[in-house]
């Protein structure tokens, strides 16, 4: 099997791309675990992200925490 210099997108990245395709106003899609670990992220093509990678990760963790606190 020939190796590729480019890795194949994961099923999570494919799903993020599918979400972005639903509406032009969606700028970002991401998937995280209930502990806040980021599995995949995807930005709309030619988009300049408003947050750094670290800020995005922190925002996701905070969102997961808020979601979990509402479940109780």
mmCIF file of the N, C-alpha and C atoms, coordinates in Angstrom:
data_MODEL
# 
_entry.id   MODEL 
# 
loop_
_atom_site.group_PDB 
_atom_site.id 
_atom_site.type_symbol 
_atom_site.label_atom_id 
_atom_site.label_alt_id 
_atom_site.label_comp_id 
_atom_site.label_asym_id 
_atom_site.label_entity_id 
_atom_site.label_seq_id 
_atom_site.pdbx_PDB_ins_code 
_atom_site.Cartn_x 
_atom_site.Cartn_y 
_atom_site.Cartn_z 
_atom_site.occupancy 
_atom_site.B_iso_or_equiv 
_atom_site.pdbx_formal_charge 
_atom_site.auth_seq_id 
_atom_site.auth_comp_id 
_atom_site.auth_asym_id 
_atom_site.auth_atom_id 
_atom_site.pdbx_PDB_model_num 
ATOM 1   N N  . UNK A 1 1  ? 0.842   -1.175 0.000  1.00 0.00 ? 1  UNK A N  1 
ATOM 2   C CA . UNK A 1 1  ? 0.000   0.000  0.000  1.00 0.00 ? 1  UNK A CA 1 
ATOM 3   C C  . UNK A 1 1  ? 0.887   1.238  0.000  1.00 0.00 ? 1  UNK A C  1 
ATOM 4   N N  . UNK A 1 2  ? 0.627   2.149  -0.883 1.00 0.00 ? 2  UNK A N  1 
ATOM 5   C CA . UNK A 1 2  ? 1.434   3.363  -0.986 1.00 0.00 ? 2  UNK A CA 1 
ATOM 6   C C  . UNK A 1 2  ? 1.079   4.321  0.134  1.00 0.00 ? 2  UNK A C  1 
ATOM 7   N N  . UNK A 1 3  ? 2.097   4.953  0.691  1.00 0.00 ? 3  UNK A N  1 
ATOM 8   C CA . UNK A 1 3  ? 1.830   5.918  1.752  1.00 0.00 ? 3  UNK A CA 1 
ATOM 9   C C  . UNK A 1 3  ? 1.542   7.280  1.139  1.00 0.00 ? 3  UNK A C  1 
ATOM 10  N N  . UNK A 1 4  ? 0.775   8.045  1.848  1.00 0.00 ? 4  UNK A N  1 
ATOM 11  C CA . UNK A 1 4  ? 0.395   9.373  1.384  1.00 0.00 ? 4  UNK A CA 1 
ATOM 12  C C  . UNK A 1 4  ? 0.950   10.409 2.341  1.00 0.00 ? 4  UNK A C  1 
ATOM 13  N N  . UNK A 1 5  ? 1.396   11.531 1.796  1.00 0.00 ? 5  UNK A N  1 
ATOM 14  C CA . UNK A 1 5  ? 1.905   12.591 2.660  1.00 0.00 ? 5  UNK A CA 1 
ATOM 15  C C  . UNK A 1 5  ? 0.757   13.331 3.338  1.00 0.00 ? 5  UNK A C  1 
ATOM 16  N N  . UNK A 1 6  ? -0.442  13.133 2.846  1.00 0.00 ? 6  UNK A N  1 
ATOM 17  C CA . UNK A 1 6  ? -1.617  13.781 3.424  1.00 0.00 ? 6  UNK A CA 1 
ATOM 18  C C  . UNK A 1 6  ? -2.487  12.721 4.082  1.00 0.00 ? 6  UNK A C  1 
ATOM 19  N N  . UNK A 1 7  ? -2.863  12.949 5.320  1.00 0.00 ? 7  UNK A N  1 
ATOM 20  C CA . UNK A 1 7  ? -3.689  11.971 6.012  1.00 0.00 ? 7  UNK A CA 1 
ATOM 21  C C  . UNK A 1 7  ? -5.141  12.123 5.582  1.00 0.00 ? 7  UNK A C  1 
ATOM 22  N N  . UNK A 1 8  ? -5.856  11.041 5.654  1.00 0.00 ? 8  UNK A N  1 
ATOM 23  C CA . UNK A 1 8  ? -7.274  11.050 5.318  1.00 0.00 ? 8  UNK A CA 1 
ATOM 24  C C  . UNK A 1 8  ? -8.053  11.733 6.439  1.00 0.00 ? 8  UNK A C  1 
ATOM 25  N N  . UNK A 1 9  ? -9.093  12.487 6.083  1.00 0.00 ? 9  UNK A N  1 
ATOM 26  C CA . UNK A 1 9  ? -9.903  13.111 7.141  1.00 0.00 ? 9  UNK A CA 1 
ATOM 27  C C  . UNK A 1 9  ? -10.617 12.041 7.961  1.00 0.00 ? 9  UNK A C  1 
ATOM 28  N N  . UNK A 1 10 ? -10.751 12.310 9.241  1.00 0.00 ? 10 UNK A N  1 
ATOM 29  C CA . UNK A 1 10 ? -11.461 11.370 10.109 1.00 0.00 ? 10 UNK A CA 1 
ATOM 30  C C  . UNK A 1 10 ? -12.962 11.501 9.868  1.00 0.00 ? 10 UNK A C  1 
ATOM 31  N N  . UNK A 1 11 ? -13.702 10.544 10.380 1.00 0.00 ? 11 UNK A N  1 
ATOM 32  C CA . UNK A 1 11 ? -15.158 10.597 10.259 1.00 0.00 ? 11 UNK A CA 1 
ATOM 33  C C  . UNK A 1 11 ? -15.694 11.854 10.956 1.00 0.00 ? 11 UNK A C  1 
ATOM 34  N N  . UNK A 1 12 ? -15.012 12.292 12.015 1.00 0.00 ? 12 UNK A N  1 
ATOM 35  C CA . UNK A 1 12 ? -15.432 13.501 12.725 1.00 0.00 ? 12 UNK A CA 1 
ATOM 36  C C  . UNK A 1 12 ? -15.197 14.746 11.874 1.00 0.00 ? 12 UNK A C  1 
ATOM 37  N N  . UNK A 1 13 ? -14.067 14.797 11.181 1.00 0.00 ? 13 UNK A N  1 
ATOM 38  C CA . UNK A 1 13 ? -13.791 15.928 10.290 1.00 0.00 ? 13 UNK A CA 1 
ATOM 39  C C  . UNK A 1 13 ? -14.778 15.946 9.127  1.00 0.00 ? 13 UNK A C  1 
ATOM 40  N N  . UNK A 1 14 ? -15.101 14.769 8.616  1.00 0.00 ? 14 UNK A N  1 
ATOM 41  C CA . UNK A 1 14 ? -16.106 14.678 7.549  1.00 0.00 ? 14 UNK A CA 1 
ATOM 42  C C  . UNK A 1 14 ? -17.458 15.193 8.038  1.00 0.00 ? 14 UNK A C  1 
ATOM 43  N N  . UNK A 1 15 ? -17.807 14.842 9.280  1.00 0.00 ? 15 UNK A N  1 
ATOM 44  C CA . UNK A 1 15 ? -19.074 15.294 9.843  1.00 0.00 ? 15 UNK A CA 1 
ATOM 45  C C  . UNK A 1 15 ? -19.075 16.816 10.020 1.00 0.00 ? 15 UNK A C  1 
ATOM 46  N N  . UNK A 1 16 ? -17.956 17.364 10.473 1.00 0.00 ? 16 UNK A N  1 
ATOM 47  C CA . UNK A 1 16 ? -17.843 18.821 10.604 1.00 0.00 ? 16 UNK A CA 1 
ATOM 48  C C  . UNK A 1 16 ? -18.039 19.492 9.246  1.00 0.00 ? 16 UNK A C  1 
ATOM 49  N N  . UNK A 1 17 ? -17.447 18.916 8.209  1.00 0.00 ? 17 UNK A N  1 
ATOM 50  C CA . UNK A 1 17 ? -17.602 19.466 6.860  1.00 0.00 ? 17 UNK A CA 1 
ATOM 51  C C  . UNK A 1 17 ? -19.061 19.406 6.422  1.00 0.00 ? 17 UNK A C  1 
ATOM 52  N N  . UNK A 1 18 ? -19.738 18.329 6.766  1.00 0.00 ? 18 UNK A N  1 
ATOM 53  C CA . UNK A 1 18 ? -21.160 18.190 6.450  1.00 0.00 ? 18 UNK A CA 1 
ATOM 54  C C  . UNK A 1 18 ? -21.969 19.292 7.140  1.00 0.00 ? 18 UNK A C  1 
ATOM 55  N N  . UNK A 1 19 ? -21.654 19.565 8.388  1.00 0.00 ? 19 UNK A N  1 
ATOM 56  C CA . UNK A 1 19 ? -22.344 20.625 9.138  1.00 0.00 ? 19 UNK A CA 1 
ATOM 57  C C  . UNK A 1 19 ? -22.121 21.980 8.462  1.00 0.00 ? 19 UNK A C  1 
ATOM 58  N N  . UNK A 1 20 ? -20.879 22.259 8.075  1.00 0.00 ? 20 UNK A N  1 
ATOM 59  C CA . UNK A 1 20 ? -20.583 23.533 7.408  1.00 0.00 ? 20 UNK A CA 1 
ATOM 60  C C  . UNK A 1 20 ? -21.365 23.681 6.109  1.00 0.00 ? 20 UNK A C  1 
ATOM 61  N N  . UNK A 1 21 ? -21.646 22.569 5.460  1.00 0.00 ? 21 UNK A N  1 
ATOM 62  C CA . UNK A 1 21 ? -22.380 22.608 4.204  1.00 0.00 ? 21 UNK A CA 1 
ATOM 63  C C  . UNK A 1 21 ? -23.869 22.862 4.354  1.00 0.00 ? 21 UNK A C  1 
ATOM 64  N N  . UNK A 1 22 ? -24.369 22.828 5.574  1.00 0.00 ? 22 UNK A N  1 
ATOM 65  C CA . UNK A 1 22 ? -25.804 23.016 5.794  1.00 0.00 ? 22 UNK A CA 1 
ATOM 66  C C  . UNK A 1 22 ? -26.261 24.452 5.587  1.00 0.00 ? 22 UNK A C  1 
ATOM 67  N N  . UNK A 1 23 ? -25.397 25.401 5.936  1.00 0.00 ? 23 UNK A N  1 
ATOM 68  C CA . UNK A 1 23 ? -25.798 26.806 5.850  1.00 0.00 ? 23 UNK A CA 1 
ATOM 69  C C  . UNK A 1 23 ? -24.554 27.679 5.715  1.00 0.00 ? 23 UNK A C  1 
ATOM 70  N N  . UNK A 1 24 ? -24.626 28.667 4.858  1.00 0.00 ? 24 UNK A N  1 
ATOM 71  C CA . UNK A 1 24 ? -23.489 29.564 4.623  1.00 0.00 ? 24 UNK A CA 1 
ATOM 72  C C  . UNK A 1 24 ? -23.101 30.378 5.856  1.00 0.00 ? 24 UNK A C  1 
ATOM 73  N N  . UNK A 1 25 ? -24.025 30.553 6.791  1.00 0.00 ? 25 UNK A N  1 
ATOM 74  C CA . UNK A 1 25 ? -23.724 31.373 7.967  1.00 0.00 ? 25 UNK A CA 1 
ATOM 75  C C  . UNK A 1 25 ? -22.958 30.603 9.043  1.00 0.00 ? 25 UNK A C  1 
ATOM 76  N N  . UNK A 1 26 ? -22.828 29.294 8.896  1.00 0.00 ? 26 UNK A N  1 
ATOM 77  C CA . UNK A 1 26 ? -22.058 28.506 9.864  1.00 0.00 ? 26 UNK A CA 1 
ATOM 78  C C  . UNK A 1 26 ? -20.581 28.692 9.551  1.00 0.00 ? 26 UNK A C  1 
ATOM 79  N N  . UNK A 1 27 ? -19.848 29.244 10.514 1.00 0.00 ? 27 UNK A N  1 
ATOM 80  C CA . UNK A 1 27 ? -18.427 29.543 10.329 1.00 0.00 ? 27 UNK A CA 1 
ATOM 81  C C  . UNK A 1 27 ? -17.523 28.425 10.829 1.00 0.00 ? 27 UNK A C  1 
ATOM 82  N N  . UNK A 1 28 ? -17.994 27.675 11.828 1.00 0.00 ? 28 UNK A N  1 
ATOM 83  C CA . UNK A 1 28 ? -17.149 26.714 12.522 1.00 0.00 ? 28 UNK A CA 1 
ATOM 84  C C  . UNK A 1 28 ? -17.984 25.528 12.964 1.00 0.00 ? 28 UNK A C  1 
ATOM 85  N N  . UNK A 1 29 ? -17.402 24.357 12.880 1.00 0.00 ? 29 UNK A N  1 
ATOM 86  C CA . UNK A 1 29 ? -18.024 23.151 13.430 1.00 0.00 ? 29 UNK A CA 1 
ATOM 87  C C  . UNK A 1 29 ? -16.943 22.389 14.180 1.00 0.00 ? 29 UNK A C  1 
ATOM 88  N N  . UNK A 1 30 ? -17.305 21.846 15.315 1.00 0.00 ? 30 UNK A N  1 
ATOM 89  C CA . UNK A 1 30 ? -16.351 21.085 16.102 1.00 0.00 ? 30 UNK A CA 1 
ATOM 90  C C  . UNK A 1 30 ? -17.040 19.969 16.854 1.00 0.00 ? 30 UNK A C  1 
ATOM 91  N N  . UNK A 1 31 ? -16.270 18.949 17.178 1.00 0.00 ? 31 UNK A N  1 
ATOM 92  C CA . UNK A 1 31 ? -16.786 17.814 17.937 1.00 0.00 ? 31 UNK A CA 1 
ATOM 93  C C  . UNK A 1 31 ? -15.844 17.592 19.114 1.00 0.00 ? 31 UNK A C  1 
ATOM 94  N N  . UNK A 1 32 ? -16.452 17.463 20.298 1.00 0.00 ? 32 UNK A N  1 
ATOM 95  C CA . UNK A 1 32 ? -15.665 17.257 21.513 1.00 0.00 ? 32 UNK A CA 1 
ATOM 96  C C  . UNK A 1 32 ? -16.317 16.170 22.360 1.00 0.00 ? 32 UNK A C  1 
ATOM 97  N N  . UNK A 1 33 ? -15.519 15.585 23.234 1.00 0.00 ? 33 UNK A N  1 
ATOM 98  C CA . UNK A 1 33 ? -16.040 14.597 24.175 1.00 0.00 ? 33 UNK A CA 1 
ATOM 99  C C  . UNK A 1 33 ? -16.689 15.322 25.344 1.00 0.00 ? 33 UNK A C  1 
ATOM 100 N N  . UNK A 1 34 ? -17.323 14.571 26.224 1.00 0.00 ? 34 UNK A N  1 
ATOM 101 C CA . UNK A 1 34 ? -17.943 15.173 27.403 1.00 0.00 ? 34 UNK A CA 1 
ATOM 102 C C  . UNK A 1 34 ? -16.920 15.691 28.410 1.00 0.00 ? 34 UNK A C  1 
ATOM 103 N N  . UNK A 1 35 ? -15.659 15.366 28.207 1.00 0.00 ? 35 UNK A N  1 
ATOM 104 C CA . UNK A 1 35 ? -14.606 15.915 29.065 1.00 0.00 ? 35 UNK A CA 1 
ATOM 105 C C  . UNK A 1 35 ? -13.978 17.157 28.445 1.00 0.00 ? 35 UNK A C  1 
ATOM 106 N N  . UNK A 1 36 ? -14.423 17.520 27.251 1.00 0.00 ? 36 UNK A N  1 
ATOM 107 C CA . UNK A 1 36 ? -13.909 18.710 26.587 1.00 0.00 ? 36 UNK A CA 1 
ATOM 108 C C  . UNK A 1 36 ? -12.745 18.451 25.651 1.00 0.00 ? 36 UNK A C  1 
ATOM 109 N N  . UNK A 1 37 ? -12.381 17.190 25.466 1.00 0.00 ? 37 UNK A N  1 
ATOM 110 C CA . UNK A 1 37 ? -11.304 16.863 24.527 1.00 0.00 ? 37 UNK A CA 1 
ATOM 111 C C  . UNK A 1 37 ? -11.812 17.068 23.099 1.00 0.00 ? 37 UNK A C  1 
ATOM 112 N N  . UNK A 1 38 ? -11.091 17.842 22.330 1.00 0.00 ? 38 UNK A N  1 
ATOM 113 C CA . UNK A 1 38 ? -11.504 18.162 20.961 1.00 0.00 ? 38 UNK A CA 1 
ATOM 114 C C  . UNK A 1 38 ? -11.121 17.013 20.030 1.00 0.00 ? 38 UNK A C  1 
ATOM 115 N N  . UNK A 1 39 ? -12.121 16.472 19.330 1.00 0.00 ? 39 UNK A N  1 
ATOM 116 C CA . UNK A 1 39 ? -11.884 15.380 18.387 1.00 0.00 ? 39 UNK A CA 1 
ATOM 117 C C  . UNK A 1 39 ? -11.665 15.890 16.972 1.00 0.00 ? 39 UNK A C  1 
ATOM 118 N N  . UNK A 1 40 ? -12.355 16.972 16.623 1.00 0.00 ? 40 UNK A N  1 
ATOM 119 C CA . UNK A 1 40 ? -12.215 17.533 15.276 1.00 0.00 ? 40 UNK A CA 1 
ATOM 120 C C  . UNK A 1 40 ? -12.765 18.948 15.257 1.00 0.00 ? 40 UNK A C  1 
ATOM 121 N N  . UNK A 1 41 ? -12.168 19.770 14.419 1.00 0.00 ? 41 UNK A N  1 
ATOM 122 C CA . UNK A 1 41 ? -12.679 21.118 14.184 1.00 0.00 ? 41 UNK A CA 1 
ATOM 123 C C  . UNK A 1 41 ? -12.545 21.427 12.700 1.00 0.00 ? 41 UNK A C  1 
ATOM 124 N N  . UNK A 1 42 ? -13.414 22.281 12.222 1.00 0.00 ? 42 UNK A N  1 
ATOM 125 C CA . UNK A 1 42 ? -13.364 22.672 10.816 1.00 0.00 ? 42 UNK A CA 1 
ATOM 126 C C  . UNK A 1 42 ? -13.908 24.086 10.697 1.00 0.00 ? 42 UNK A C  1 
ATOM 127 N N  . UNK A 1 43 ? -13.182 24.921 9.975  1.00 0.00 ? 43 UNK A N  1 
ATOM 128 C CA . UNK A 1 43 ? -13.627 26.281 9.694  1.00 0.00 ? 43 UNK A CA 1 
ATOM 129 C C  . UNK A 1 43 ? -14.060 26.369 8.242  1.00 0.00 ? 43 UNK A C  1 
ATOM 130 N N  . UNK A 1 44 ? -14.972 27.291 7.970  1.00 0.00 ? 44 UNK A N  1 
ATOM 131 C CA . UNK A 1 44 ? -15.375 27.539 6.591  1.00 0.00 ? 44 UNK A CA 1 
ATOM 132 C C  . UNK A 1 44 ? -14.145 27.939 5.784  1.00 0.00 ? 44 UNK A C  1 
ATOM 133 N N  . UNK A 1 45 ? -14.093 27.516 4.542  1.00 0.00 ? 45 UNK A N  1 
ATOM 134 C CA . UNK A 1 45 ? -12.977 27.826 3.651  1.00 0.00 ? 45 UNK A CA 1 
ATOM 135 C C  . UNK A 1 45 ? -12.790 29.335 3.527  1.00 0.00 ? 45 UNK A C  1 
ATOM 136 N N  . UNK A 1 46 ? -11.545 29.764 3.522  1.00 0.00 ? 46 UNK A N  1 
ATOM 137 C CA . UNK A 1 46 ? -11.156 31.178 3.394  1.00 0.00 ? 46 UNK A CA 1 
ATOM 138 C C  . UNK A 1 46 ? -11.625 32.040 4.556  1.00 0.00 ? 46 UNK A C  1 
ATOM 139 N N  . UNK A 1 47 ? -11.870 31.429 5.686  1.00 0.00 ? 47 UNK A N  1 
ATOM 140 C CA . UNK A 1 47 ? -12.307 32.165 6.864  1.00 0.00 ? 47 UNK A CA 1 
ATOM 141 C C  . UNK A 1 47 ? -11.110 32.423 7.769  1.00 0.00 ? 47 UNK A C  1 
ATOM 142 N N  . UNK A 1 48 ? -11.025 33.620 8.292  1.00 0.00 ? 48 UNK A N  1 
ATOM 143 C CA . UNK A 1 48 ? -9.999  33.931 9.280  1.00 0.00 ? 48 UNK A CA 1 
ATOM 144 C C  . UNK A 1 48 ? -10.627 33.699 10.654 1.00 0.00 ? 48 UNK A C  1 
ATOM 145 N N  . UNK A 1 49 ? -10.135 32.708 11.411 1.00 0.00 ? 49 UNK A N  1 
ATOM 146 C CA . UNK A 1 49 ? -10.724 32.421 12.726 1.00 0.00 ? 49 UNK A CA 1 
ATOM 147 C C  . UNK A 1 49 ? -10.628 33.627 13.661 1.00 0.00 ? 49 UNK A C  1 
ATOM 148 N N  . UNK A 1 50 ? -11.657 33.820 14.463 1.00 0.00 ? 50 UNK A N  1 
ATOM 149 C CA . UNK A 1 50 ? -11.678 34.922 15.418 1.00 0.00 ? 50 UNK A CA 1 
ATOM 150 C C  . UNK A 1 50 ? -10.932 34.569 16.700 1.00 0.00 ? 50 UNK A C  1 
ATOM 151 N N  . UNK A 1 51 ? -10.796 33.272 16.981 1.00 0.00 ? 51 UNK A N  1 
ATOM 152 C CA . UNK A 1 51 ? -10.099 32.805 18.177 1.00 0.00 ? 51 UNK A CA 1 
ATOM 153 C C  . UNK A 1 51 ? -8.856  32.019 17.786 1.00 0.00 ? 51 UNK A C  1 
ATOM 154 N N  . UNK A 1 52 ? -7.869  32.033 18.670 1.00 0.00 ? 52 UNK A N  1 
ATOM 155 C CA . UNK A 1 52 ? -6.700  31.186 18.459 1.00 0.00 ? 52 UNK A CA 1 
ATOM 156 C C  . UNK A 1 52 ? -7.107  29.736 18.734 1.00 0.00 ? 52 UNK A C  1 
ATOM 157 N N  . UNK A 1 53 ? -6.237  28.807 18.393 1.00 0.00 ? 53 UNK A N  1 
ATOM 158 C CA . UNK A 1 53 ? -6.517  27.393 18.657 1.00 0.00 ? 53 UNK A CA 1 
ATOM 159 C C  . UNK A 1 53 ? -6.699  27.152 20.159 1.00 0.00 ? 53 UNK A C  1 
ATOM 160 N N  . UNK A 1 54 ? -5.870  27.803 20.961 1.00 0.00 ? 54 UNK A N  1 
ATOM 161 C CA . UNK A 1 54 ? -5.968  27.665 22.417 1.00 0.00 ? 54 UNK A CA 1 
ATOM 162 C C  . UNK A 1 54 ? -7.281  28.254 22.941 1.00 0.00 ? 54 UNK A C  1 
ATOM 163 N N  . UNK A 1 55 ? -7.683  29.407 22.422 1.00 0.00 ? 55 UNK A N  1 
ATOM 164 C CA . UNK A 1 55 ? -8.945  30.022 22.840 1.00 0.00 ? 55 UNK A CA 1 
ATOM 165 C C  . UNK A 1 55 ? -10.141 29.167 22.421 1.00 0.00 ? 55 UNK A C  1 
ATOM 166 N N  . UNK A 1 56 ? -10.056 28.577 21.243 1.00 0.00 ? 56 UNK A N  1 
ATOM 167 C CA . UNK A 1 56 ? -11.128 27.697 20.774 1.00 0.00 ? 56 UNK A CA 1 
ATOM 168 C C  . UNK A 1 56 ? -11.261 26.495 21.698 1.00 0.00 ? 56 UNK A C  1 
ATOM 169 N N  . UNK A 1 57 ? -10.146 25.884 22.045 1.00 0.00 ? 57 UNK A N  1 
ATOM 170 C CA . UNK A 1 57 ? -10.153 24.733 22.947 1.00 0.00 ? 57 UNK A CA 1 
ATOM 171 C C  . UNK A 1 57 ? -10.741 25.109 24.302 1.00 0.00 ? 57 UNK A C  1 
ATOM 172 N N  . UNK A 1 58 ? -10.348 26.250 24.819 1.00 0.00 ? 58 UNK A N  1 
ATOM 173 C CA . UNK A 1 58 ? -10.867 26.722 26.101 1.00 0.00 ? 58 UNK A CA 1 
ATOM 174 C C  . UNK A 1 58 ? -12.371 26.984 26.018 1.00 0.00 ? 58 UNK A C  1 
ATOM 175 N N  . UNK A 1 59 ? -12.809 27.570 24.928 1.00 0.00 ? 59 UNK A N  1 
ATOM 176 C CA . UNK A 1 59 ? -14.228 27.852 24.731 1.00 0.00 ? 59 UNK A CA 1 
ATOM 177 C C  . UNK A 1 59 ? -15.045 26.561 24.671 1.00 0.00 ? 59 UNK A C  1 
ATOM 178 N N  . UNK A 1 60 ? -14.502 25.564 23.996 1.00 0.00 ? 60 UNK A N  1 
ATOM 179 C CA . UNK A 1 60 ? -15.191 24.271 23.896 1.00 0.00 ? 60 UNK A CA 1 
ATOM 180 C C  . UNK A 1 60 ? -15.306 23.638 25.279 1.00 0.00 ? 60 UNK A C  1 
ATOM 181 N N  . UNK A 1 61 ? -14.220 23.654 26.044 1.00 0.00 ? 61 UNK A N  1 
ATOM 182 C CA . UNK A 1 61 ? -14.253 23.079 27.393 1.00 0.00 ? 61 UNK A CA 1 
ATOM 183 C C  . UNK A 1 61 ? -15.276 23.799 28.268 1.00 0.00 ? 61 UNK A C  1 
ATOM 184 N N  . UNK A 1 62 ? -15.330 25.111 28.148 1.00 0.00 ? 62 UNK A N  1 
ATOM 185 C CA . UNK A 1 62 ? -16.290 25.893 28.923 1.00 0.00 ? 62 UNK A CA 1 
ATOM 186 C C  . UNK A 1 62 ? -17.724 25.546 28.500 1.00 0.00 ? 62 UNK A C  1 
ATOM 187 N N  . UNK A 1 63 ? -17.948 25.381 27.217 1.00 0.00 ? 63 UNK A N  1 
ATOM 188 C CA . UNK A 1 63 ? -19.279 25.023 26.716 1.00 0.00 ? 63 UNK A CA 1 
ATOM 189 C C  . UNK A 1 63 ? -19.712 23.652 27.223 1.00 0.00 ? 63 UNK A C  1 
ATOM 190 N N  . UNK A 1 64 ? -18.784 22.704 27.222 1.00 0.00 ? 64 UNK A N  1 
ATOM 191 C CA . UNK A 1 64 ? -19.091 21.361 27.736 1.00 0.00 ? 64 UNK A CA 1 
ATOM 192 C C  . UNK A 1 64 ? -19.423 21.444 29.219 1.00 0.00 ? 64 UNK A C  1 
ATOM 193 N N  . UNK A 1 65 ? -18.657 22.223 29.964 1.00 0.00 ? 65 UNK A N  1 
ATOM 194 C CA . UNK A 1 65 ? -18.915 22.390 31.396 1.00 0.00 ? 65 UNK A CA 1 
ATOM 195 C C  . UNK A 1 65 ? -20.309 22.972 31.632 1.00 0.00 ? 65 UNK A C  1 
ATOM 196 N N  . UNK A 1 66 ? -20.675 24.004 30.854 1.00 0.00 ? 66 UNK A N  1 
ATOM 197 C CA . UNK A 1 66 ? -22.006 24.613 30.997 1.00 0.00 ? 66 UNK A CA 1 
ATOM 198 C C  . UNK A 1 66 ? -23.100 23.607 30.667 1.00 0.00 ? 66 UNK A C  1 
ATOM 199 N N  . UNK A 1 67 ? -22.898 22.837 29.605 1.00 0.00 ? 67 UNK A N  1 
ATOM 200 C CA . UNK A 1 67 ? -23.887 21.836 29.213 1.00 0.00 ? 67 UNK A CA 1 
ATOM 201 C C  . UNK A 1 67 ? -24.065 20.798 30.325 1.00 0.00 ? 67 UNK A C  1 
ATOM 202 N N  . UNK A 1 68 ? -22.955 20.330 30.867 1.00 0.00 ? 68 UNK A N  1 
ATOM 203 C CA . UNK A 1 68 ? -23.010 19.333 31.933 1.00 0.00 ? 68 UNK A CA 1 
ATOM 204 C C  . UNK A 1 68 ? -23.669 19.890 33.195 1.00 0.00 ? 68 UNK A C  1 
ATOM 205 N N  . UNK A 1 69 ? -23.443 21.155 33.501 1.00 0.00 ? 69 UNK A N  1 
ATOM 206 C CA . UNK A 1 69 ? -24.026 21.741 34.711 1.00 0.00 ? 69 UNK A CA 1 
ATOM 207 C C  . UNK A 1 69 ? -25.540 21.887 34.588 1.00 0.00 ? 69 UNK A C  1 
ATOM 208 N N  . UNK A 1 70 ? -26.047 21.963 33.378 1.00 0.00 ? 70 UNK A N  1 
ATOM 209 C CA . UNK A 1 70 ? -27.492 22.076 33.164 1.00 0.00 ? 70 UNK A CA 1 
ATOM 210 C C  . UNK A 1 70 ? -28.190 20.729 33.259 1.00 0.00 ? 70 UNK A C  1 
ATOM 211 N N  . UNK A 1 71 ? -27.441 19.656 33.095 1.00 0.00 ? 71 UNK A N  1 
ATOM 212 C CA . UNK A 1 71 ? -28.025 18.314 33.150 1.00 0.00 ? 71 UNK A CA 1 
ATOM 213 C C  . UNK A 1 71 ? -28.428 17.924 34.564 1.00 0.00 ? 71 UNK A C  1 
ATOM 214 N N  . UNK A 1 72 ? -27.730 18.451 35.534 1.00 0.00 ? 72 UNK A N  1 
ATOM 215 C CA . UNK A 1 72 ? -27.953 18.045 36.927 1.00 0.00 ? 72 UNK A CA 1 
ATOM 216 C C  . UNK A 1 72 ? -29.284 18.509 37.462 1.00 0.00 ? 72 UNK A C  1 
# 
